[in-house]
């Protein structure tokens, strides 16, 4: 049995959580506000805390910082309907044990509670060191409510403050550099974030860019030059397209990872670097190790933390949110004013597989927005195949029908309606697919008149 504090202002949800915990022989206490929670925490330190973000007198993230500053402190699980991915990164970075979005199923909550209580029992004799610095960096480009995106954000929050190398994998256009920048922004490092594409330069130039060179070390080296490793003091070096790095440079990179030292091209004096290394590739590095194209020892040095980004076709539930975000970005950057999608354009987008992922989506929307002569994107402006492979016949018929102008609100309405019909109006399942809370779904249903 564990003493569990529920900090949640929704009375109905709080009571349901308390009943759920009592059924599992736990002893729950409830607080509706931050003030009530602080008073209860002064009287008794629970074994675990379930924490909401939006409370009448403040935000859960504020009391999370207060809790983790204590040593020892109970594990905190944030349970919130807020869909902001930055919150998940912040919570994990500040020391939350886990982050769950409403609605959650019993299996997910059971597993999370069990892991948290087990971890608490094992760590009672250990002093926890946490970073309570508030993060102000906006990493809003990590867009999506899917479970895979939430998992990535939780990992970023958990590992950002460490010095461990991170290997980021995924197809081209999935946003690997966005993740690398988020890791740097949430790391607390004061130095620069520098990126270099390992496939964009010839071997000798790449070596010079990474490690620097001495004057006269090769034709054209008219002066001494610092490389990226020297420039990223207390910073982060992002190696994109790692799989294209030549074998000779792989050996020098391994030495930096192992010893933090290297020599400039043509130099004899040992230089030192404390740069944190992040690497990304769209290639199968394990297969390259097996074929001898990539050093096995370097792979294991870089693969301390692994983050894999799913292709867009595997997270199509995020397409409406991504489209809205990208159109806002495009309008600001290109001075366009696109506010609508024709219905046939939307159906084509849903049916398309997006082999170029988010990069292709952004390029497609940019082209369409620039060419649009009205505030509406129609199917012909997208320049997508009229009949994508494996296109559903119903979608094909809808996509080929006469265009109907549709606003982004209408797009959201139809998406919610489609999910509700798919789940036969099972709101719990609909919330899970949509990545939203039951109250938020009810508000959308009322807003769009779907219940009628």
Protein Blocks (a to p, Z undefined) as FASTA:
>chain_A
ZZdddddfblklmmmmmmmmmmnopacdddfbfklmmmmmmmoccfbdcddfbdfkbcfk
lmmmmmmmpccddddddddfbfbfklmmmmmmnopabdcdddddfklmmmmmmmmmmmmm
mmmmpccdddfbdcfbdckklgcjbfklmmmmmmmmmmmmpmbdcddeddehilpmmmmm
mmmmmnopabdcddddfklpcfklmmmmmnopaehkaghiabccddfklmmgoiacddeh
kllpcfklmmmmmmmmmnopacdehiabdcddfbdcddddfbdfklmmmnopacfklmmm
mmmpacddddfklmmmlmmmmmmmmmmmmmmmnopabfbdcfklmmmmmmpgolnlmmlm
mmmmmmmmmmpmbfbdcfklnopafbdghiafklmmmmmmccddddfklmmmmmmmmmmm
mnoopaklmmmmnopafklmmmmmmmnommZZ
